Amino acid sequence: MVLSVIRYWKYMKIILTDHTKERMAVRKITEKMIKDAIIGPDSKGAGYQNRSLVFKSFSAGVVKVVYTKEKDFYVIISVIWESKK
């Protein structure tokens, strides 16, 4: 896994993988949407391989963020439009 972009939001360090950046560009999902989903999800779930899922509703639809939580940071694995309006 290639980790290429590191962002800090308040006191939370978030690392975006290259895969995540590609998915963001294709799906037009912003860094702010990811941050909003992590900080204030509408719902949460469990993925496979110890990955966590959060869902957040926006005017364009519901975004699903797949991530792992490490000691001091989040690694965002992928972002998906779970449903689009």
N, C-alpha and C positions, 0 to 999 in steps of 0.2 A: 504494500500500500504506500503510495507516495503522498506525503503531507507537504503542501506547498504554501498555503496561505494561513497566516495566523491573525486573528482578530481579537480585540479586547472589547467587551461591552461591560461597562461598569467594572465590577470585580470578577467577571467571569471570562475566562480565556476559552475561545472557541477555535478549533482547528478544522479547516475545510480541506477534504481530500481533493485530488484532481478530479475524481469521479463526481464528487459533489458539485464542483465548479462547472463541470460540463453539463450536468443535469440542470443546474440553476440557469445556465445560458439557454438551453434548449426549451426549458419549461417556463422561463421568465419568472423565476422565484428569486426574491431579493434576500440579501443578508439580513435586512430588518425583519422580514417575514420569519426567517429561521430563528432569530433572536426572540421575537415575540412568541413563537411556538414553544421554545425552550423555557422561557421565563413564565409564561402564562398560558399553558395548554388548555384546550377545551376538554381533552381526554388524553389518557395515557394507555400504553399497552406494552407487551413484552414481545420482542422479536426472537429470532433464533440466534445462537452463538452469543448469548449474553448481551444482545443489543436491545436498546430501549426504543420505544416509539412514542411520539407525541403528535397530536392532531390539533390544528388551529384553523378556525373558520375565518376567511377573508371575503371581501366582496366578490372576488372571482371564483371562490370555491374553498375547499378544505385542503390544506397542505399537511402531508405526513412527513415528519422528519425522523430519520433512522440514525441513531447515534450510540456511542458508548461514553460512559462517564468514567474518567480516570480521577486520580486523587485531586489534581488541581485544574483540570480542564475537561472540556467536552470535545470528542472527535465526531464530526458530522460525517456519516457514511454515505447517505443519499437523501434526496428530497424528491417528493412525488406529489402530484395533484391527486389526492384520493378521490375527489369529485370536483367537477368544474360546473360553474353556473352558466 
